[in-house]
Amino acid sequence: MYQRVTLPNGIRVFTAEISHVRSVSVAFYFGVGARYEEDSIAGASHFIEHMLFKGAGRFPTAQSISEAIEGVGGALDAATDKEVTVYSAKVASHHFPLAMDVITDMVRRPLMSAEEVEKERGVIIEELNMYRDSPADWVNVLADEAMWPGLALGREVAGSRETVETLTREILLDYKARHYTPTNLVISIAGNVSREQALEAVAERLGDWPASPAPSWRPCPIPAGAPRVHLETRPTEQTNLCLLTPGLSHTDPRHYALTLLNAALGDGMSSRLFIEIRERLGLAYDIGSAPTYYHDTGAFSISAGVEPGRSAPTIAAITHELRRLRDEPMPPEELSRAKEYTKGRMALRMEDTATVAAWMGGQEIVTGEPLELDEVMERLDAVTAEEIQRLANDLFRTEALRLAVIGPRKGLAEFERALEV
């Protein structure tokens, strides 16, 4: 499906020509995120992502950047997480050169004026306030803090008000210069554009960018002996819960078993958690689970919002389902259903050029081993019920569980008692 080329300066370029569509998606992946930051500059990666939209090169204002892409009916976006920052655009295929021009100027020639830095500082602080005012979102931040207290993976990606207020233009420019380098960049292009056109466009715009090494990530081992429950008391109508257990790294071969475990346990309306906790017990409107993978570690989370008096019964119902996965092999029909569900969702998503671009670039930047869709499906098909049960026994241990809670209740004891698997 895709082809890979590495330019002399180290930029990795992935192309997937899809001739039957009328669009093209371009994604620039940089291997940098919140875990690469020192505590004192927490939020720098996210701040830089914001600043690259404030004017660059031939597009000197935020308006000129947005109008360049939106003016031709396209979409321009970016995201920062713990390990990756991505800039992407999707346009009609004949506007491919424009998309390349805009993103290239953003990443190579951002203006980052002192005036715009000051304005954006206030915007980011308001973004943090927005997250904090949403318990359903903020409980996930608390969960990460509970799992990795005092470590970079335990911080909010956007930093804190205190660190954002201290980030200067000079700090941001220095951080960007160290991490935004050709050897730390993967460019992924998918859609109705030929491989030759794509490579020529990249080489023309970025081939002269001097190569330089980028700093590596620092290990974040999960600390032992940390408090198991992180409680934030608020006068809310609902209690938001996030139950977390250590997960897997990007390259752990059990990745496929965890994907299927998650599909059966908490992904979708036919999952065990949804059927048991919403449909049978009526404890929550919404509940779900998700794995998160990092270079050296990972997490598996289960999130729900419940009436405050039903918090402990909900946690008990969740841990009951975890015990079932540990103690009983998944029935053949359920395993088959999880495989078909997962493969079907993947296949449907891959009909969009943006997803194809994300598939190639996202895998390369974190694993260095992007797989074709058929290869992943084969690996999913090979997973056995015994492998899933062994994984459940490795992950779902009472001493490993962490719980983040936002709600009106004040005591920790009931939550501690509920964390018995």
WOKA-V575364 format. One record per backbone hydrogen bond with DSSP energy under -0.5 kcal/mol. NH is the residue of the N-H (numbers start at 1). CO is the residue of the C=O. If there is no record, write none. Layout:
# WOKA-V575364
nh;co
NH;CO
NH;CO
This chain:
# WOKA-V575364
nh;co
3;15
5;13
7;5
7;11
10;7
12;185
13;5
13;11
14;187
15;3
16;189
18;16
18;191
19;17
21;18
24;91
25;190
26;89
27;188
28;87
29;27
29;186
30;28
30;85
31;184
32;30
34;81
35;82
36;33
37;34
41;38
42;39
44;41
47;43
48;44
49;45
50;46
51;47
52;48
53;50
54;51
56;59
57;109
59;56
62;54
65;61
66;62
67;63
68;64
69;65
70;66
71;67
72;69
73;70
74;69
75;90
77;88
79;86
81;84
85;30
86;79
87;28
88;77
89;26
90;75
91;24
93;22
95;92
96;93
99;95
100;96
101;97
102;98
103;99
104;100
105;101
106;102
107;103
108;104
109;105
111;55
112;55
117;113
118;114
119;115
120;116
121;117
122;118
123;119
124;120
125;121
126;122
127;123
128;124
129;125
130;126
131;127
132;128
133;129
134;131
135;133
137;134
138;131
138;134
139;135
140;137
141;137
142;138
143;139
144;140
145;141
146;142
147;143
148;144
151;148
154;151
155;152
159;156
164;160
165;161
166;163
167;163
167;164
168;166
172;168
173;169
174;170
175;171
176;172
177;173
178;174
179;175
180;176
181;179
183;212
184;181
185;182
186;29
187;12
188;27
188;186
189;14
190;25
191;16
192;23
193;191
198;194
199;195
200;196
201;197
202;198
203;199
204;200
205;201
206;202
207;203
209;206
210;208
226;223
230;403
231;229
232;405
233;231
234;407
236;234
239;306
240;238
240;406
241;304
242;404
243;302
244;402
245;300
247;298
250;294
252;249
255;252
256;253
258;254
259;255
260;256
261;257
262;258
263;259
264;260
265;261
266;262
267;262
267;263
268;266
271;268
272;264
273;265
275;271
276;272
277;273
278;273
278;274
279;274
280;275
281;276
282;278
283;277
284;277
285;305
288;303
289;266
290;301
292;299
294;248
294;297
299;292
300;245
301;290
302;243
303;288
304;241
305;286
306;239
307;283
308;237
310;307
311;308
314;310
315;311
316;312
317;313
318;314
319;315
320;316
321;317
322;318
323;319
324;320
325;321
326;322
327;323
328;324
334;331
335;331
336;332
337;333
338;334
339;335
340;336
341;337
342;338
343;339
344;340
345;341
346;342
347;343
348;344
349;345
350;346
351;348
352;349
356;352
357;353
358;354
359;355
360;356
361;357
362;358
363;359
364;360
365;361
366;362
367;363
368;363
368;364
369;363
376;372
377;373
378;374
379;375
380;376
381;377
382;378
383;380
388;384
389;385
390;386
391;387
392;388
393;389
394;390
395;391
396;392
397;395
400;397
401;397
401;398
402;244
403;228
404;242
405;230
406;240
407;232
416;412
417;413
418;414
419;415
419;416
420;418
421;419
